[in-house]
């Protein structure tokens, strides 16, 4: 297959990938970096079209278009990768200066000192560095957890290396310095270069779509597991995590403390300050609660103003200490509604989920202990039978 046919195929494929990415971005504009990847492929499409129209364009114009859009497409790919990973973009001033310098040097080696080899070096230099930096940016998060990122990073890295080493291929296949014959080894090298560009475009396009799917899947999982108001786990996700924690603890014969928490007089707060203030109170309470927890502790919203927490590797004494610390923190940090302060207290029940126990049964006992705290005056911590017995020695020692 001769080079013009391969170039036409490359133009069609890059245009198709651009159209697909645009369609996906049009209906999912919240996917980070997808718009930039679409624009990157648009630059590649313009570049391939400029190659086809090279015979109708002045040489300088063709060089400016091709060099500029190759470098711009690679830079947009780098921005897309950084945006997807949540990193700050580079200053566009550096990109403008860098791309401008590459284009200016390409014009010099076209008009002043004609040298086709140097133009290939310049074209591969900027784009190759950008693709390598993109690969380094995406290779994060763990291969086993996020294989799609590493797959795309590998493709980007290989493509970047190929662009940097590509001038060596033309040097090996050329008949003389800066000369590119139209037949023989040089023609084979040209075809190989275009084939590599086609394969890279297809793989990078699929990689961008896979990352878009990864983001959508993550968002759906987040919506299915996280309470949208307070950003802690919802009831179903909390029960699932608690079951896993209890199963793991039973293998080591260690109990898992479970806390059920209910804000006192929350209906009065809603009736007095309104439901918007009530939502602010719930978020305020969660923020206070998370301040008292370790990374391995899990908090969830069971519904309304009722929350639950489980504390892996923390006995009854530790659970009681966490509950008391949280109760005091909530009491001493009222919520705010505009300029007004909203007093806030919480009632907490604690139960231990021991060997042979079920997560549901332990949660039920903690719920009953929480209602006992309500009956005994609110703004207090109560422990169910086994948990209270386990913590009793600590309480006596403290009193003594």
C-alpha positions as CSV (number, residue, x, y, z in Angstrom):
1,X,0.0,0.0,0.0
2,X,1.5,3.3,-1.0
3,X,1.8,6.3,1.3
4,X,-1.0,8.5,-0.1
5,X,-3.5,5.7,0.5
6,X,-2.3,5.2,4.0
7,X,-2.5,9.0,4.6
8,X,-6.1,9.0,3.4
9,X,-6.9,6.1,5.8
10,X,-5.2,8.0,8.6
11,X,-7.3,11.1,7.9
12,X,-10.5,9.0,7.8
13,X,-9.7,7.2,11.1
14,X,-8.7,10.4,13.0
15,X,-11.9,12.1,11.8
16,X,-14.0,9.1,12.9
17,X,-12.3,9.0,16.3
18,X,-12.8,12.8,16.6
19,X,-16.5,12.4,15.8
20,X,-17.0,9.6,18.3
21,X,-15.2,11.5,21.1
22,X,-17.3,14.6,20.3
23,X,-20.5,12.5,20.5
24,X,-19.5,11.0,23.9
25,X,-18.4,14.4,25.2
26,X,-21.6,16.1,24.0
27,X,-23.7,13.8,26.2
28,X,-21.3,13.5,29.1
29,X,-19.7,17.0,29.5
30,X,-18.8,16.3,33.1
31,X,-16.1,13.8,32.1
32,X,-12.8,15.5,32.9
33,X,-10.4,15.8,30.0
34,X,-12.7,14.3,27.3
35,X,-13.2,17.6,25.5
36,X,-9.5,18.2,25.4
37,X,-8.9,14.7,24.0
38,X,-11.5,15.4,21.3
39,X,-9.7,18.6,20.4
40,X,-6.4,16.8,20.3
41,X,-7.8,14.4,17.7
42,X,-9.3,17.3,15.8
43,X,-5.7,18.7,15.5
44,X,-4.5,15.3,14.3
45,X,-7.3,15.3,11.7
46,X,-6.3,18.8,10.5
47,X,-2.7,17.6,10.3
48,X,-3.6,14.6,8.1
49,X,-5.8,16.7,5.8
50,X,-2.9,19.2,5.4
51,X,-0.7,16.3,4.3
52,X,-3.2,15.4,1.6
53,X,-3.4,19.0,0.5
54,X,0.4,19.6,0.6
55,X,0.7,19.7,-3.2
56,X,-1.9,22.5,-3.4
57,X,-0.4,24.6,-0.6
58,X,2.8,26.7,-0.5
59,X,5.5,24.7,1.2
60,X,5.9,27.2,4.1
61,X,2.1,27.2,4.7
62,X,2.0,23.4,4.8
63,X,5.0,23.2,7.2
64,X,3.4,25.8,9.6
65,X,0.0,23.9,9.6
66,X,1.5,20.5,10.1
67,X,4.1,21.5,12.7
68,X,1.7,23.7,14.6
69,X,-1.2,21.2,14.8
70,X,1.1,18.2,15.6
71,X,2.5,20.1,18.6
72,X,-0.9,21.5,19.6
73,X,-2.5,18.1,19.5
74,X,0.1,16.6,21.7
75,X,-0.1,19.5,24.2
76,X,-3.9,19.1,24.3
77,X,-3.4,15.4,25.0
78,X,-1.2,16.3,27.9
79,X,-3.7,18.8,29.2
80,X,-6.4,16.1,28.9
81,X,-4.4,13.7,31.0
82,X,-3.7,16.2,33.7
83,X,-7.3,17.3,33.8
84,X,-8.6,13.7,34.0
85,X,-6.2,13.0,36.9
86,X,-7.3,16.2,38.7
87,X,-4.0,18.0,38.4
88,X,-3.5,21.7,37.6
89,X,-2.8,22.5,34.0
90,X,0.5,24.1,32.9
91,X,0.6,27.7,32.1
92,X,-0.5,28.2,28.4
93,X,2.2,30.8,28.0
94,X,4.9,28.0,28.0
95,X,2.9,26.1,25.4
96,X,2.6,29.2,23.2
97,X,6.3,29.9,23.4
98,X,7.3,26.3,22.8
99,X,5.0,25.7,19.9
100,X,5.9,29.1,18.4
101,X,9.6,28.2,18.6
102,X,9.1,24.8,17.0
103,X,7.1,26.4,14.1
104,X,9.6,29.2,13.7
105,X,12.5,26.8,13.5
106,X,10.6,24.7,11.0
107,X,10.1,27.7,8.8
108,X,13.9,28.5,9.1
109,X,14.7,24.9,8.0
110,X,12.3,25.3,5.1
111,X,13.1,28.7,3.7
112,X,16.5,29.8,5.0
113,X,18.3,26.5,5.5
114,X,16.2,23.8,3.8
115,X,16.7,20.5,5.8
116,X,13.9,18.0,5.8
117,X,15.6,15.9,8.5
118,X,15.6,18.7,11.0
119,X,11.9,19.3,10.4
120,X,11.3,15.7,11.3
121,X,13.4,16.1,14.4
122,X,11.4,19.2,15.5
123,X,8.0,17.6,14.7
124,X,8.9,14.6,16.9
125,X,10.6,16.5,19.7
126,X,7.6,18.6,21.0
127,X,5.0,15.9,20.4
128,X,7.2,13.1,21.8
129,X,7.9,14.9,25.0
130,X,4.2,15.8,25.5
131,X,3.1,12.2,25.0
132,X,5.8,10.9,27.4
133,X,4.7,13.4,30.1
134,X,1.0,12.4,29.5
135,X,2.0,8.7,30.0
136,X,3.7,9.6,33.3
137,X,0.7,11.6,34.4
138,X,-1.8,8.7,33.8
139,X,0.4,6.0,35.3
140,X,-1.0,6.5,38.8
141,X,-3.4,4.7,41.1
142,X,-2.2,1.1,40.9
143,X,-2.0,-1.3,38.0
144,X,-4.4,-3.8,39.6
145,X,-7.0,-1.2,40.5
146,X,-6.9,0.9,37.3
147,X,-5.4,-1.2,34.4
148,X,-7.0,1.0,31.7
149,X,-4.9,4.0,32.8
150,X,-1.7,2.0,32.6
151,X,-2.7,0.5,29.2
152,X,-3.2,4.0,27.8
153,X,-0.1,5.3,29.5
154,X,1.9,2.4,27.8
155,X,0.5,3.3,24.4
156,X,1.3,7.0,24.9
157,X,4.8,6.2,26.2
158,X,5.6,4.0,23.2
159,X,4.2,6.5,20.8
160,X,6.2,9.3,22.4
161,X,9.4,7.3,22.2
162,X,8.7,6.4,18.5
163,X,8.3,10.1,17.7
164,X,11.6,11.0,19.4
165,X,13.4,8.1,17.6
166,X,11.7,8.5,14.3
167,X,14.3,10.7,12.7
168,X,16.8,7.8,13.1
169,X,14.6,5.7,10.8
170,X,14.7,8.3,8.1
171,X,18.4,8.7,8.5
172,X,18.9,4.9,8.0
173,X,16.6,4.9,4.9
174,X,17.8,8.0,3.2
175,X,20.3,8.2,0.4
176,X,21.9,11.3,1.7
177,X,21.7,14.1,4.3
178,X,18.3,15.8,4.3
179,X,17.2,13.9,1.2
180,X,14.1,11.7,1.1
181,X,13.8,9.6,-2.1
182,X,10.5,8.6,-3.3
183,X,11.3,4.9,-3.6
184,X,13.3,2.1,-2.1
185,X,14.0,1.9,1.7
186,X,12.8,5.4,2.3
187,X,9.3,4.6,0.9
188,X,9.1,1.6,3.3
189,X,10.1,3.8,6.2
190,X,7.5,6.4,5.2
191,X,4.8,3.7,5.1
192,X,5.9,2.3,8.4
193,X,5.7,5.8,10.0
194,X,2.1,6.3,8.7
195,X,1.1,2.8,9.8
196,X,2.4,3.6,13.3
197,X,0.4,6.8,13.4
198,X,-2.8,5.0,12.4
199,X,-2.3,2.3,15.1
200,X,-1.5,4.9,17.7
201,X,-4.6,7.0,16.7
202,X,-6.9,4.0,17.1
203,X,-5.4,2.9,20.4
204,X,-5.3,6.4,21.8
205,X,-9.0,6.9,20.8
206,X,-10.0,3.6,22.4
207,X,-8.0,4.5,25.5
208,X,-9.7,7.8,25.9
209,X,-13.1,6.1,25.6
210,X,-12.1,3.5,28.1
211,X,-11.1,6.3,30.6
212,X,-14.5,7.9,29.9
213,X,-16.2,4.6,30.8
214,X,-14.0,4.3,33.9
215,X,-15.1,7.8,35.0
216,X,-18.8,7.1,34.3
217,X,-18.6,3.7,36.2
218,X,-16.9,5.4,39.1
219,X,-19.6,8.1,39.2
220,X,-22.4,5.5,39.1
221,X,-20.7,3.6,41.9
222,X,-20.4,6.8,43.9
223,X,-24.1,7.6,43.4
224,X,-25.1,4.1,44.4
225,X,-22.9,4.1,47.6
226,X,-22.8,7.6,48.8
227,X,-25.4,9.8,50.4
228,X,-25.7,12.8,48.1
229,X,-26.4,15.3,51.0
230,X,-23.7,14.4,53.5
231,X,-21.2,12.5,51.2
232,X,-20.9,9.6,53.7
233,X,-22.0,6.1,52.8
234,X,-25.7,5.4,52.4
235,X,-27.6,2.7,54.2
236,X,-27.0,-0.1,51.7
237,X,-23.3,0.6,51.3
238,X,-22.8,0.9,55.0
239,X,-24.4,-2.5,55.6
240,X,-22.3,-4.0,52.9
241,X,-19.1,-2.7,54.4
242,X,-20.1,-3.6,57.9
243,X,-20.8,-7.2,56.8
244,X,-17.3,-7.4,55.3
245,X,-15.7,-5.9,58.4
246,X,-17.6,-8.4,60.7
247,X,-16.6,-11.4,58.5
248,X,-13.0,-10.3,58.7
249,X,-13.1,-9.7,62.4
250,X,-14.7,-13.1,63.1
251,X,-11.8,-14.9,61.6
252,X,-9.5,-13.1,64.1
253,X,-12.1,-13.4,66.9
254,X,-12.1,-9.7,67.6
255,X,-15.3,-7.7,68.1
256,X,-16.3,-4.7,66.0
257,X,-17.8,-1.8,67.8
258,X,-20.9,-0.3,66.1
259,X,-22.3,3.1,67.0
260,X,-25.8,4.5,66.1
261,X,-26.1,8.2,66.4
262,X,-29.3,10.4,66.3
263,X,-29.4,14.2,66.4
264,X,-31.6,15.4,69.3
265,X,-34.7,17.5,68.5
266,X,-33.9,17.5,64.7
267,X,-37.6,18.0,63.8
268,X,-37.6,21.2,65.9
269,X,-34.6,22.4,64.0
270,X,-36.4,21.9,60.7
271,X,-39.6,23.5,61.9
272,X,-37.8,26.5,63.4
273,X,-35.1,27.2,60.8
274,X,-36.3,25.4,57.7
275,X,-35.2,22.3,55.8
276,X,-32.3,24.1,54.2
277,X,-30.9,24.8,57.6
278,X,-31.6,21.2,58.5
279,X,-29.5,20.1,55.6
280,X,-26.7,22.4,56.7
281,X,-26.9,20.9,60.2
282,X,-26.6,17.4,58.9
283,X,-23.5,18.3,56.9
284,X,-22.1,20.2,59.9
285,X,-22.6,17.1,62.1
286,X,-20.9,14.8,59.5
287,X,-17.9,17.1,59.3
288,X,-17.6,17.0,63.1
289,X,-18.0,13.2,63.2
290,X,-15.2,12.7,60.6
291,X,-12.9,14.7,62.7
292,X,-13.1,12.1,65.4
293,X,-12.5,9.1,63.2
294,X,-9.5,7.3,61.8
295,X,-9.0,6.5,58.1
296,X,-10.2,2.9,58.6
297,X,-13.4,3.9,60.5
298,X,-16.6,4.0,58.4
299,X,-19.5,6.4,58.8
300,X,-22.9,6.1,57.1
301,X,-26.3,7.7,57.0
302,X,-29.1,5.3,57.8
303,X,-31.8,7.8,57.1
304,X,-33.0,11.2,58.2
305,X,-30.9,12.4,61.1
306,X,-29.7,8.9,62.1
307,X,-26.2,7.8,61.4
308,X,-24.0,4.8,62.1
309,X,-20.3,4.2,62.6
310,X,-18.2,1.1,62.9
311,X,-14.7,1.1,64.3
312,X,-12.4,-1.8,63.2
313,X,-9.8,-2.8,65.7
314,X,-11.2,-0.7,68.5
315,X,-12.6,-2.4,71.6
316,X,-15.4,-1.2,73.8
317,X,-13.2,1.3,75.7
318,X,-12.0,2.8,72.4
319,X,-15.6,3.0,71.1
320,X,-16.8,4.7,74.3
321,X,-13.9,7.2,74.1
322,X,-14.8,8.0,70.4
323,X,-18.5,8.4,71.2
324,X,-17.9,10.7,74.1
325,X,-15.4,12.8,72.2
326,X,-17.9,13.2,69.3
327,X,-20.7,14.0,71.7
328,X,-18.7,16.8,73.4
329,X,-17.5,18.1,70.0
330,X,-21.1,18.4,68.7
331,X,-22.3,20.0,71.9
332,X,-19.5,22.6,71.9
333,X,-19.8,23.4,68.1
334,X,-23.3,24.6,67.3
335,X,-24.3,24.9,63.6
336,X,-25.1,28.2,62.0
337,X,-28.1,29.4,59.9
338,X,-27.1,32.7,58.5
339,X,-26.1,34.8,61.4
340,X,-27.9,32.6,64.0
341,X,-26.4,29.8,65.9
342,X,-28.2,26.4,66.2
343,X,-27.5,24.4,69.4
344,X,-26.9,20.8,68.6
345,X,-26.6,17.6,70.6
346,X,-26.5,13.9,69.7
347,X,-27.5,10.7,71.4
348,X,-25.3,7.7,70.8
349,X,-25.7,4.0,71.3
350,X,-22.9,1.4,71.2
351,X,-22.9,-2.3,70.7
352,X,-20.2,-4.9,70.0
353,X,-20.5,-7.3,67.1
354,X,-18.6,-10.3,68.5
355,X,-17.8,-13.8,67.2
356,X,-20.9,-15.6,66.0
357,X,-22.8,-12.3,66.0
358,X,-24.4,-10.7,62.9
359,X,-24.0,-7.2,61.7
360,X,-27.8,-6.6,61.7
361,X,-28.1,-7.9,65.3
362,X,-25.3,-5.7,66.5
363,X,-26.8,-2.6,64.7
364,X,-30.1,-3.4,66.3
365,X,-28.6,-3.5,69.8
366,X,-26.8,-0.2,69.1
367,X,-30.1,1.3,68.0
368,X,-31.8,0.2,71.2
369,X,-28.9,1.7,73.2
370,X,-29.4,4.9,71.3
371,X,-33.1,5.0,72.2
372,X,-32.2,4.3,75.8
373,X,-29.9,7.4,75.6
374,X,-32.9,9.4,74.3
375,X,-35.1,8.1,77.2
376,X,-32.5,9.0,79.8
377,X,-32.3,12.7,78.8
378,X,-30.5,12.8,75.4
379,X,-27.0,14.2,74.8
380,X,-25.5,11.0,76.2
381,X,-23.8,7.8,75.3
382,X,-25.3,4.4,76.2
383,X,-23.9,0.9,75.6
384,X,-25.7,-2.3,75.1
385,X,-25.2,-5.3,77.5
386,X,-22.0,-6.9,76.3
387,X,-20.4,-3.6,75.4
388,X,-21.2,-2.0,78.7
389,X,-19.8,-5.0,80.6
390,X,-16.6,-4.8,78.6
391,X,-16.2,-1.1,79.2
392,X,-17.2,-1.2,82.9
393,X,-13.6,-1.8,84.3
394,X,-12.4,1.2,82.4
395,X,-15.2,3.4,83.8
396,X,-14.5,2.2,87.4
397,X,-10.8,2.8,87.0
398,X,-11.5,6.3,85.8
399,X,-13.8,7.1,88.7
400,X,-11.2,5.8,91.2
